[in-house]
Amino acid sequence: MDQPPNPRQSDQALACLKREIISCRLAPGAHFSEIELASRYGLARAATRAALTRLAEMGLVQPVPRHGFVVTPITLASLKDVFELRLMVEPQAAAMAVGKIDPARLRALNAAPHLAKTASDQLAFVDSNRAFHAEIAKASGNRRLAALLETLADEMQRLVHLGLFGRPGNEVNQRDADAQHEALIQAFEAGDAKAAERAARDHIEHSRGLAMDQIMQGFVPLKLA
């Protein structure tokens, strides 16, 4: 009879496997079994099973009957869904955060090296970018909205690591991201909800354009569905 998973071990397994999926070290579409993952990462079987159940609930893995699991693929259809959903909820979250957020805190979070030249710089930029947007989501005051945006942030980080926003060190893309964050900060400083909503929408549209350019130029081939 299987032993129940240790909660601490389950949390550690979840953090480990989620990190591997988001970084694409466990690549989209990769197949694996519970036993394989437990062995590869030195995790307890029960903790691995519990973590996979939670990852399936997050949409990051999919169970395959009698064949283990697959990392949820990234397709053109799923890419379209992610950006459509971001456009529906993220600008509204930015508008809701006006008057509740500390612009100085956003500036501090935005201080990572945007002109990333090394792998460590690029990781610092990705982490600070996520923290920047998480701060806005949290300031909206709506916990469910913030939780939804966190899930979307997981998907966006997978897209970053897949190369859908260009290669690390692309100064044009990074300067654009910096300018778009600055527009958001200025809207918060001005207490202008409409400007914050517009800046958030422009930022998402710009990101979608970069991703589609990479696909159309054949740098990152994706399946239709």
N, C-alpha and C positions, 0 to 999 in steps of 0.2 A: 504493500500500500504506500502510495506517494506521501511524503511528508509535506505539510503545508509550507508555502514559501515564507522565509524570513522577511518581514517588511523592509528592513534596512537593505538586505541583499537585493530585494526586488527593485527598490528605488535606485540602487547602484547599477543594476543591470539595465534598467530603463534609461538612465542617463548615458550609459556607455553605448547602448545600441542606437539610441536616438541621435547621439553625436556622430556615430559612424554613418548613419543614413543621411543626415542633413549635410554632412561633409562630402557625400557621395563616395566615401571609401567602401560602403556597401552600396553599390551602384543601382540606379533605377532599373528595375526588371530582373535583378539578381535573385536566383532561387537558392534556398538553403533550408536545412532542417533545424529543429530545436537542438538536437544533439551536436550538429556541426557548429552552431553559434556558441553553445556553452563551452565546447572544447576550444574553439578559436580564441575566445576572450577570457577563458578561465572563470566562467560563471557557473553557479549552481543550477542544476536542471530546473528545479521548481521556480527559482527566481527568473530564469530565462523564459519559462513558460508564462509566468505572470507578466513579465515585461512585454512579451509579444502580444498578449491579449490587450494590453493598454495601447501599444503601438498600432494595433489593428483598429481600435476605437478612434485613434487620432487620424487614421487614414494613411499612415506611413508604410504599413505592410498589409498584405492581403493573404489570408489562409488559402491554401490550395489543397482540397481534400485528398488525403493519402499521399501528398507530395510536399508537405511542409508549408513553406511560406515564400512569398515573392515580395521584394521591395516594390512598392507601388510605382509603376512606370510614370514618366513625365511624357505626355503627348501634347500635340497641338490643341486637342480638345480640352485637356486638363489645364493647359497654359491659359487658354481663353477663359475658362471658368474662374481661375484664380484672379486674373486681372479684372474681370467683370465684377466679381464679388468685392475686390478692393475698391473699385470705383463706386460701388453702392454704399459701402460702410465707412471707409477711411476718411473721406472728406467730411462726413457728418461728425465723426469722432473728433476731428480737428476743430470743427466749429464748436462742439460741446466743451472742448478743453479751454477755450478762450476765457480768461478771467480766473482760471483755476490752476494754471501751469506757471512755473517759474522759468522765464526765458533765459535767465543766467544759467540755470541747470541744463537747459538744452544746449547752450553754447559750450558748456564744459563737456557734455557728451559728444559734441560735434568736433572735438579738438583732436581726434585721432588723425594720423597722417593720411590725408586724402590723396596726395600724390605718392601712392605706395609704390616702392621700387623693389621691395623684398617680400618674400612669402610672409614673414612675420608682420610687416607693415600692412599687407593685404588682410591678414586675419584681424589685426587691430581695427582696420577700417570696417570690415564686415560686422564685427562685434559692436563697435560704437554706433554704426548705422542702425542695428537692431535695437540697441538700448535707446537711441533717439526716438524711434517710432513707438517703442513700448512705453516710454514716458508720456507721450501724447495720448496713447490709448488708455493708460491708467488714469490720466487727468480728466478723461471724458466723464468719469464718475459712474460708468455703466460696466459692471463686472463681466456680464455676459458678452458685451461688445468687446471688451479687452481680451477675454478668453478667445473669442473668434479671431481677433487680429493676431493673437499669439500663434494660433494654428496657421494662419496665412503667412506669418513671418517664417515659420518652419519651411513652408513651401518655397518662399522667396529665397531663403538661404540655400536650398537645394539648387535653385536656378542659378544663383551666383557661382556655386562651386562647379556646376555643370558647364559654365562658361557662356551663359546666355547674355551677359552684359559686357562682353569683351574681355580681353586679356588684362591681367593685373598690370598696373603702370600706365594704362591709357589715360593720359592727362586731361584730354577733352572730356571724357565721360566723368572723371572724378571731379573736375572743376564744375561741370554742370550739376552734379549731385550737391556739391558744396553751395552753389548759388541757389538751388531749390530749397535746401534746408534753411539758408539765410532768409529766403522769402517767407518761409513758415515762421521763423523766429520773429521777424519784423511784424508779421500779422499779429502774433501773440502780444508783442510789446505794445502795439497800437490798440489792442482790444477789439480787433476787427474780425468778427466771425466769418463774414463773407469772404474777406481776403484769405483767411486761414483755409477755408473750404476750397477756394479757387487754387491756392498754392499747393494743397494736398493733391487735388485733381491733376494739376499740371505735372506734378512729380510722378504720379502713377502713369500718366499717359506717356511721359518721356521714357520711363522704364519699359513700358510695353513696346514702344517703338524700337528701343535698343535690342530687346529680345527678338522681335520679329525680324530686324535687320540681320542678326546673327543667323537666324534660321534660313531666311531667303538667300543669303550669300553662301549657305551650305556649310558654315563653320560648325553648327550643332544640328545634325539631322535628327528629326523627331518623327515618330509615327503619327498618323492622323488621329487615331483613337486607340 
